[in-house]
Amino acid sequence: MTARLVVAGTHSGVGKTTVATGLMAAFARRGRKVAGFKVGPDFIDPSYHALATGRPGRNLDAFLSGTDLIGPLFAHGAYGADLAIVEGVMGMFDGATGGGELASTAQVAKLLRAPVVLVVDCSAMARSVAAVVHGFVGFDPDVTVAGVILNRVGSDRHEALLREALRQAGPPVLGVLHRRTALATPERHLGLVPTAERGMDAARTVAELAAAIADDCDLDAIEATASSAVPFAARPWDPGAGAGCDVTRDQRQAVRLGVASGPAFSFLYQENLELLEAAGAEVVPFDPTSDPRLPDGISALYLGGGFPETHAEALSANAPLRAAVREFAASGAPVVAECGGLLYLVRSLDGHPMCGVLQADGRMTNRLTLGYRRAAATAASPLADIGTLARGHEFHYSQIEPDAGGAAHGGGAAWLLDGERREGFVTGRVHASYLHTHWAAFPEMALHLVDAAREHATGAGGVRSRAQGAG
């Protein structure tokens, strides 16, 4: 079993991404094959993990995938790696609202039987650090806090006070990071700026993090901690084994599926793409900010999330592609859009013309809509049949304002969320919603979309109904 550890924090903003990404990059520089993971639904931190490791960044979310898939998804993502580093979410014991430990860093650490390195923001404390660490060590005896990394330490004197206080607290100090404003990564309304938008600046940031971590942390001790993880058995998740996807591509008619990418659309779970490929699709990326036309020969579109609001001017200026998307949807081809993809399909976003597939407009607000959702499909679509149950996540500041009557082009809502709120659009063969879904727990969705693409390519028409798994 791969050596592994979890990088947890006492609270949000403590520096987990700095430490986790820096460790991944530092060990990769040592020649280790490193796999990076993020607890929770976040897309941005895994993009930095991918830069640091040279492998896809992956998520471990016990709400989205269910607890039974955490081990298999980890084993799949860590295959061939010497070392796996899992970055936590929020504070170590924070999870889904009202769900106890569900979807928390602590729960994932226990499911993986992995030791935890606790990151502590020491910018406003001295001796009290011992009480904080002592509390985290003792709160759940099934979580092994194997060491601490002290972040935002002000001076050598401050470090000495912290080390003295922690001599009696239990776990060893594995690293001390002094304040370095030069290492700060740009942020905006939904967190860090994704690597797809920063180019070489992001690569430089990761390199600087690797150097800082190598200088200020005991990498040998940290690697020994990871190697101390208790073995556990987990069969790697197989994207080809779910919902009929075990039929090889050679046994299916080839189908090409366009996937939005580039700086405006970088929010896609790697497993979703792997499921599409396992179902027989050739995934063809395109950049809506710059490509003048859709990829040749595609039979469906998958528009994931991202920051179309930040790139609205470039998206709007690319009128030929907007027209191509509108014509593609009007032809009856299947289109699935999540969050940012939904914003791209409306008529306008903060006054910038978009594709006009949906008779609605989007605007940015100061109100954050955030949280896990239990969803039931309320209309048949290329993604799901009526009544399909799923789990997902919302995270957006934007708001959609449909024309009078609510639904675009006479369609209906995509989902009923938490049994009370209708959300999204299904019109023709377009499924557009704010809800992000991780298809590892619902592989039928990938097969449903690929089947719809295949039927469109052959002129069969209609979306073939498939039995769906419960959420």
Salt bridges, closest charged atoms under 4 A:
ASP45 OD2 - LYS38 NZ 3.11
GLU87 OE2 - LYS38 NZ 3.13
GLU87 OE1 - HIS49 NE2 2.71
GLU101 OE1 - LYS110 NZ 2.74
ASP121 OD2 - ARG152 NH1 2.92
ASP140 OD2 - LYS110 NZ 2.82
GLU159 OE2 - ARG163 NE 2.94
GLU159 OE1 - HIS178 NE2 3.02
GLU164 OE1 - ARG167 NH1 2.13
GLU197 OE2 - ARG188 NH2 2.41
GLU197 OE1 - HIS311 NE2 3.09
ASP201 OD1 - ARG204 NH2 2.19
ASP216 OD2 - ARG180 NH1 2.67
ASP220 OD1 - ARG30 NH1 2.89
GLU223 OE1 - ARG30 NH1 3.88
GLU223 OE2 - ARG32 NE 2.64
GLU271 OE2 - ARG58 NH1 3.21
GLU271 OE1 - HIS438 NE2 3.27
GLU274 OE2 - ARG58 NH2 2.76
GLU274 OE1 - HIS76 NE2 2.92
GLU282 OE2 - ARG256 NH1 3.05
ASP296 OD1 - ARG293 NH1 2.94
GLU309 OE2 - HIS189 NE2 2.80
GLU338 OE1 - HIS436 ND1 3.53
ASP361 OD2 - ARG347 NH2 2.65
ASP385 OD1 - HIS448 NE2 3.18
GLU394 OE1 - ARG373 NE 2.70
GLU394 OE2 - HIS396 NE2 3.12
GLU394 OE1 - ARG421 NH2 2.49
GLU401 OE2 - ARG363 NE 2.51
ASP403 OD1 - ARG347 NH2 2.75
ASP451 OD1 - ARG454 NH1 3.15
ASP451 OD2 - ARG464 NH2 2.85
ASP451 OD2 - ARG466 NE 2.79
GLU455 OE2 - ARG464 NE 3.27
